[in-house]
Amino acid sequence: MARYLVHKAVEFSSLSAACKKRIGAQSISDLAGKYDLQYKYDGCNTIVKLLNLQHFEIYSRTGERVKSMDHVGLRLLNLFRSALQRGHQFAVLGEAWARGVPQRRASGWFRKHEPVPQLQLAVFDLIDLGDFEAGVSLHPFERRYETLSVHTRGFNESDTVFLCPLFHAGTYGDPMEVADKLCAEGDKRAFDGAILRDPKAVWKAGSGADGAIIKAKPRLTFDLKIVGVEEGEGKYKGTTGKVVLQFADGTEVKAAGGTDLERRDMWDNTAQYAGRIGEVACLERLPSGELREPVFKGVRHDKVDAD
């Protein structure tokens, strides 16, 4: 099983009661005066290792080499040139994204084994490479972001590399309202809500169950294991009507969604999809374990674990 090389953001509802007590929040809205907020660009989590003045390596958050974004690596070498000249090495963390392009298409570009110059990188964190390889950095997020901004400040969503905006605690209002407004942009800007960051938190590879990084999304989403498909009715007879998925605890969910082409491909190649992770959005998870109004959003190629 692949492991996450990044400090993974989690839903507030996934935090333990003890963690919620420690951070002093009974709801995500309680964090508005304590946590900073970043945009959550809807793309693919990306790690760019800056090794020296000439060399970089790019990886997905589960460690697969990325070959579609060399133009991003070259741009970062230029932006960090002064620090690299002094012998520093970094892991730049960001989201592979493309303005005006839906996540599904950008994700496909991200996995190509050839350059895709349309891909951009929204950078949101910076780790000393030695700390990244060790899996922990004791520098607080506010200090890491400040260092990152020195090298990337002044660029915007039209540039190859740009700094993910940051709003300090107490300045942005209710985080769920911000998430709603961002997602209302649609594919024009392709956001997936917002990220709340504890400005004093250290960085640790793995799950963010410690409450350091929390997702704010207008609808609940779950990453579930695909176990099969069911034939549809009417116009979907002879193709996928619903995708059958499972939570890690074995609870089964059936969700319709996807384009006609995606439905046909899943029907014709069911075995190739079995065991992969699919994203399902819903209004809520009921006490029975069922989801209210589930919608299949697509396969998430950058994810390996079921909720």
N, C-alpha and C positions, 0 to 999 in steps of 0.2 A: 504494500500500500504506500503510495506517495505521501510525503509529509509536506506541510507548509513551511516555506522558508521565511515567510513574513509574519508580522504580528497581525493576526487576522481579526477584523472587526466582527462583532456579533450583535444580534438583536438585543435590545434591553430586556425583553421577555425571557431571554436565555440565561440571564445572570441569576446566580443563586441569591436566596434571601439574605445570606450573610454578606455577600458582595454589595447588594443594594443598601444594606444598613451601613456598611463601611463608607460608601460614597455619599450617603445621606440623601437617597432618592427613592421614592416609591413609584414614580413614573418618570418617563424620559423627559417630560417637561420640567421636572425639578432640577435638571442639569443645566438649564439655560443660563443661570448665573454662575456656574462653576466650570463648565467645559467650553473650550473653543469649538468653532464649527468650520468645517471645510465642505466644499461641494463634493458630491460623490459622482464622479464622471462614470458613465455606464460603458465600460470597456473591458480590458483585460489587465489584471495586476501584473506589473512588470518590474524587473530588477535589472539595473544596468551597473555593472562593475567597471569602474574606471581604474585601470591598472597602472598606467603611466601615460606619457604624452602621446603615444602612438596606439595603444592597445586598450580595448574594452571587450567585455563579454555581456551578452544580454540573455536573460532567463525569464521563464514564467515563474509564478510564485510557487510552483511545485518542482522547479528545477530543470524543466525542459529547455534546451537551447532555442533561442528565437533568432531566425535568420531574415526576418522581414523588415527589421528596423535598424539596419546599419547606419542609415542617414541620421537617426536619432543619436546613436552612439558617437558618431563623428561630431555632431553638434555639441554634445555634452563635453567631449574632450576640449573643444574650443572654449566653452563657457567656464570650465574649471582649470583652464590652462595654467593660471598663476599658481594655484594650489598644487597642481600636479608637478610643476617645475620644482616646488619645494619638497617633493618626495611624498606628498600625501596620497592616499588611495581612498576611494569611496565606493559605497553602494548607494546609488540613487534610486529611490523607490517612487513609482508613479503608476499612472493608468494609461495604457495604450488606448487611443481614442481617435476619432475622426469627426470633425465638426460637420453636422448635417447628415451623418451616417448612422443608421440604427446599430445597436450593439451586435446583433446577430451577424451582420455583414462585416463589421470591424473585427469581430472575433475570427471570422474565416480568413480575413487578410492577415491577422496576427499569426496564424498557424502556417502560413505559406512558407515554402523554402526558397523564396526569392524576394528581392526588395519590393516593398509596397510604399512608395513615397507619400501616399495620402495619409499614412498613419502619423499621429502626433503623440507626444507624451506630456501629460499633465503631472508634474512632479509635486509630491506632497510630503516627502520625508527624506532625510539624508543620514546615513550611518557610516562611521569610519569602517573601512573594509575589514580590518582586523576584528572589530566588535561584531560586525555582521557574520563573519565566518564562525565566531565563537557563539553566536546565537543570543547575545545580550549586549545592550549598550546602556550604561548608567547615566548618560547625558539625558536630561529631561527633554520632552518634546519641544517646548518653547525655545530651547537653545538650539536644537537640531534644525528647526524650521528657520530660525533667524540666520543660521549659517547658510542654509539652502537658499534663502532669499537674496543673500549677498551676490550669489552667482547667477540667479535666474530672474531677479526682479526686473520689471519693465516690459516683459513679453506678454502676449495675450493669446486668446484662443485661435488666432489666425496663424500663430507661429509654430514651427516644428516642435519646439520645447517651450513650455510656459509654466509658470508657478501657479499651483492650485490656490485660489483665494482662501484667506483665513479671516474669520470674524471672531473677535475676542468675546469671552464670556460677558453676558449682560448687554451686548450690543445688537443682537440679531432677533430677539423675541422668542416665540415658541418654536422649538426645533421642528416639530411636526408641520407647522405652517410653512416653514422654510422648505421642508422636503416636498410638500404638496406643490408649492410654487415652482420649484425646480423641475419636478416631473411633468408639470403642465407645459413645459417647453417642447415636449414631444421629441421627435427625431431631429428637429432643428438644432438642438444642442445636446441631446442624448444624455440626460442626467438620470441617476438612479437613487435620488434622495440626497441625504447629507450624512456626514460623518462627524461625530462628536469626539473630541480629543481632550483628555486630561492633560493640561499644559505641563504638569509636574511629573508625568509618568515616564518611566524608563521604557526602553524598547526590548521586547523579548520575542523570539521566533516562536510561532505556534498560535494557539487559540487566544483570543482576547477576552477570555472568561474572567480575567482579573478586573474588567471594567475600564481599562485604559482607552479602548477604542470601541465606540458604539455606533451602530447603524441607525439612522432615522429614515424610515421609508413610509410613504403614505399608505401602502398596502402591505400586509404580511406576505413574505415570500419564503418558500421552503425549498431547499435543495434535496431532492429525493432520488432514490435509486429506481431506474426504469426496469420493470420486470416483465412487461408485455404490452400488448395493444388489444383493443376490442374493435370489431367491425362496426362501422357506422350504419346509419339508416338514411333513407332518402338519397340526397345527392352524394352522401358519403358511403353508400353501400358499395362493398368491394374495395374499401380503403379504410384507413384508420379513423374511427369515430372518437375513441377515447384512449388516452395513454394510461396504463396501469403502473403506479409507482408505489414505493414503500418508504416509510420512515425507518430510521435505524432500529426502532423498537418493534418493527414488523407490521405496524398499522398500514393498511392498504388504502390508497387514494386513486380515484379515477378522475381524469381531467381532460376536457376537450380543448382544442386550440391548435394553432399553427396554420401555415399556409397549405393550400391544396398540394403543392409540390412536396412539402415536408411530410404531410400525412401519407402520401403515396410512397415516399421513400421508406418511412418507418414500417409501412405495411409490407413492402417488398423485401425489406432487409431487417426484419425484426431481431434476428440473432445478433446483428452488429450493434444494435442499440442496447441490448440486455446488459445490465450492470453499470451502464453509464449514468451520469447524474443529470436530471432534468429539473428545471426551475418551475415551480407552481406558485402562482399568486392567488390570494384569497382575501376575503374580508376578515375572517377569524378562524381559529381552530376551536371547535366545540369540545365540551367535556368528554364526549364519546370518542374523540380523536379524529372525527371527520372534519373536513374543511368546508366552510361556507362559501359557495360560489367559486369553486376552484377553476383556474384557467391555466392550461399548459403554455408556458412562455418559450420553451425551447430547451435544447441540450446546452449545458454549460461545460464547454471543453476545458475550462480552467479550474474546474472543481472536481474533487475526488471523494468527498465524504458526504454521506446522507445525514440530514438533521434527525 
